[in-house]
């Protein structure tokens, strides 16, 4: 049975999720694709730290152990921040590896360069996990673009903000108490600034912009507002008139062909597709020229939704591009 060798960069929540799914679904992947998938290296900061026991792979704190291994076909990247993730992935592409990333901060800024580099080197880039967690929006938009034109994308792209707004509306939580619960539940980081100030949703919107429109608007021209100024009284006032606050990222092409975008809390009514999206769920509405409006809903974050999206990218690479994989 031919084997595909993979490496995982980063072994936090997402990296561990990728490893667990690959181990748990090993036989299903083998039957489905005809390949076994073997994790051979995992990059960590501290090899001495106590971690999940692994089989058939080595922990390393040296990226050259991975980049210098000619057997590795695919690199999963689950590192936080722009660097060293961008440099590592650029080097992996140069070595001829396919790459799969969940790093929205890095990919919003450097995605276009990575995609161009990968095309030049004839390798593939998977980035489904960068946007909307378990919602397959990247694959959906890619498929729509084959025979249709995207006119507008809007959606709830940050599960933490949606969770907080839901608690404030349904249970009367203050913003601070809802945020604290989100952190205790594992939905928000110790430093939740990017989630609650709108930056995370903005980055995901820019990734979708590159995919759907082939370009991004000037970042400075996009108003980005978070939910950190809202309180339960605001939600109560909205509920009295049958409205709900949703944190919505929105991008569209105006009549002159210029990209317009906004990110921030908006009030919506019961007839809006995002009205009933609660908790940590994400939802994305795609308006197209021929199909019309399509809404996708799913979990926005977490070990398994994000890990599953990365595995879906791997399976897509295997099934659609077997000719560019050289199994060992």
N, C-alpha and C positions, 0 to 999 in steps of 0.2 A: 504494500500500500504506500503510494507516494506521500511524503510528509512536507508540510509547510512549517518552516521554523520562524517563530516570532519572538520579539523582545518587547518588554513593557517598561516605559520610562515613567517612574513615579509609582509608588505603591500605597497611596492613601485610599480614600473611599472608592474612587473611580478605578484606579489601577487594580485594587484587590477585587472589585466587582468583575472586571474583565477576566482576571485569572480564574475566579470561581466559576464563571459561566463556561469558560473554555474547558475546565475540568469536568463540570457537571454535564455538559452537553457534548462531550468528546465523541461518544458513539453515534449520537444523532447527526453530528456534523460529518463524521466519516461516511455514514450511510447516505446522507443527502448530497455530498459533494464528491465523494470518492477520494478525499484527502484526509489524512490525520493532521491535526494542528498541534504542534509541540512548542510550548513556551521554554526557551532555552536560557534567557537572561532577563533579570529584573533590575533596573537601575534604582538605587535608593541613596539617600544622603548619608545614612549611618548604618553600616552593615552590622554593628554590634547590637542594635536595637532588637528587642524580642518581637518576632513577627509570626505571621501565619506560616506553619510548616508547608514547604513546597516540595513537589516531586519532579525530578527530571530537569530542574532549572537551578541557576545559580544567582544569588544576590551579588550585585557589584556596585561599587560607588565610583567606577571609572567608565565614562561613556565610551572610551576607546575599546573596552572589552566587547562592546556591541558593534560599534562602527567598524572595528577591525575584524569582525567575524564574517567571512564570506558566505556562510551558510544561511544567515538571517535574511528572510524574504520580506517580512512585514514588521514595522515598528509602530506600536501603540504608544501614544503620548498622552499622559495624564498628569502633567506638571502644572503648578499654579504660576501664572505670570508670563510675561512676554519672553524673558530670558531666564535660563538658557534654552528654553523650549524651541524658540525660532531657530537658533543656531544649530541645535541638535537635529531638528527635522531637515534643515537645509543640507546638513552634512549627510544625513541618511539618504535623502534623495540623490545627492551626488554619488553615493555608493551604489545606487540602483535599487534601493528599498522602497516598497510601497509604504505610505504613512497613513495612520488613522489617528485623529486628534479629537479631544474633548475640550480644548483650551480656547474658549471664546475670546478672552482678552487678547491673546496672541493672534488668533485667526482673524479677528475683526480688522486688525491693522496690517498683518503680514500675509493674510490668506491669498490675496491676488498674486503676490510675489511667489509664494509656494506653489500655487497652481501653475503659474507660467514656467517655473523651474521644473516641475514634475512633467509637464507636457514636453519640454525639451529633452528630458531624460527618459521619456516613455515609461513613466511609472504613475501610479494612481494615488489620489488623495481622498481619503474618507473623512468627512467632517459633519456627519449627521448629528453627532452627540454635542456639537457646539451650540445648538439652537433648539430650545423647547424640549429638552430631555427626551422622553420616550415618544414624542410626537414625530412621526416620520415626515417632517416638512421638507427636508432637503431633497430626499428622493422624490417626493411628490412634485415639488416645483421643477426639478430636473426633468421629470417625465412630461409634465405639462408643456414645458418649453419646446419639446420636439415638434408639436403641432399646434401650439396655441401661443397667445401673448399674455403675459401678466400685466394687468393694469394697476393693481393695488394689493398691498398686503397689510393687514392689521391684526393685532392679536395681543393676548396676555402672554408675555414671554418670560415672566419672572414668578415662579411659584411661591417664593417667600413673601413678596408683596401681596399676592393674591390671598395667601393664608392669613396674613395680618388683617387685610381688609374684611375678610369673611368673619374673623373673630370679633372685630370691632362692630360689625353690623349685627351679627346673630346673637352675640353674647355680651355685648356692651363693654368689651375690653377697651382700655385705653391703648394708644399706640405703643407705649413703652411696655405694658404688660403683655400685649399680643406679640411684640418682638421677642420678649423674654421667653415666652412659650415656644415660639418658633425656634429659638436657639436650643432650648431644652429638648425639643423634639427632633433636632438634627436637620431642620429645614433652613437654618440661617447660621452663618459663620460667627465666630467670636467677634470679628469685625464685620458687621453687616452693611457697611456704608454703600457698597456698590449695588446691593439689592434694593435698599430703601430709598436711595437718591436717584434711581433711574439709570445709572451707568450700565448695569448688567443688561437690562432690556435694550438700551441703545446699542451696545456692542452686537447683540444678536440681530438687531434690525439691520445693522450695517452688513453683517454676513449675508442676510437674506437679500439685501440690496445688490450686492455684488453678483449673487447667483441669478436673481430675477431680471435685473436691468443691465448687468454687465459693468456697473459702476456704482460709486457711492456719492451722495451729496457732500458738500463741504461740511465737515463735522461742526465747525463753528456756527453754521447756519441752522442747525437743528436744535430747537428748544427742548431741553431735557429737564423734567420736573419729577421729583420723587413723591413718596407718600408720607414722608416724615413730618409734614406740617398738618396732616389730617388728624382729627380726633373722633371719638365715638359720637359726639354731638353732631358732627358733620354727616355721619352715616345715618343717624336717627332722623335728621331733617330730610335727607334724601328719601329715606324709606317712607316717610309720611306722604310723599307725592309719587310713590311707586317707582322710584329711581334707585339705582345702585352705583356706587363708585367702582370703577375698574381701572387698573393701571394699564394703559393701552399704548403700544408702539405702532405707529402708522406710517406707511410710505406709499407714495403714488407719483405718477407722472402727470404734470399739469398739461394744459392745452398747448403749451409752447415746447413740450418735451423736456422740461426741467424737473428734476426730482425734488419733491417736497416731502418733509418728514417731521413728525412730532413724537414726543414720548412724554407721557404724563397721565395723571388721573383724570378721568372723564366720567360724567354722569350718563348712564344709558337706561333705556326703558325696557319693558318686558318683551318687546318685539325684536330686540337686538340679539344676535346669536351668542353674544358673550354674557348675557344677563344671568344665566344659570351656571356659569363656570365658577365653582367654589373651591376652597381649600388650596392645595398645592398644585392643582391641575393647571396646565397651560392650554391655550386654544389659539389657533391661527386661522384667519379667514383669507382666502386667496380669491381675488376677483380676476377673471380672465375674459378675453374677448369672445371666445366661442362657448366654453363650458358654462360660464356664468360664475356664480359664487360657490365656493367649496370651503367647508369648515372642518378642521381636524382638531380633536381633543385628546389629551392624554396626560399622564403624570409628568411633572416638569423637572424633577430632580431626584437624586438619590443614587445609591450604589447600583441597583439593578436596572432602573430605567436608562441611566446613562451608559452603563456597561453593555446593556442589550443593544443600544443604538450603535455602539462601536463594533460589536460582534456582527450586527447586520451589515455594516460597511465591509467587514472582512468577507462575509459570505457573498456579498455583491461582487467584490473583486475576484473571488475564486470562480464564481459561476459565469460572470460576464467577460472575464479577461484571463482565462486559463492560459492563453498563448503567451502572456507576458510573465507568468509565474514559472519559475524553473525549480520544480520540487527536488529535494535532496533525497 
